[in-house]
Structure formats: structure tokens, C-alpha cells
């Protein structure tokens, strides 16, 4: 089943980037509203949003 397989494994990436679970859920909901019929595109956009979030938070720590 597709739900068990992620093409863009944004969940592992979020863990690696130490992004809070609540943030991941919020981004998933936002992106899913934009791409309700395209799970792969949704995953890609969540991953990109997480990467942007991590980059912004990393810069603010310096």
C-alpha cells in the first residue's frame, strides 16, 4: 500500500534535522490542502518546507 512507502522520506529527514513533530504535522496539513490528489508532490513540498524551516532556524542560532 502507498501509505507505507514514502518516495521523499521527509519524516526521517525531519528527525535528522531535529524539527519538532508538531511542526511536521502543521506543514503536512498545509501542503496536503494544496495537493490533495498527488501524494508524491505533497511529500516533495513537505520536504522542501522542512529544509527551508531548518535553514531559517539554523541561521537564527548563529
C-alpha positions, 0 to 999 in steps of 0.5 A: 500500500502507498501509505507505507512507502514514502518516495521523499522520506521527509519524516526521517529527514525531519528527525535528522534535522531535529524539527519538532513533530508538531511542526511536521504535522502543521506543514503536512496539513498545509501542503496536503490542502494544496495537493490533495490528489498527488501524494508524491508532490505533497511529500516533495513540498513537505520536504522542501518546507522542512529544509527551508524551516531548518535553514531559517532556524539554523541561521537564527542560532548563529 
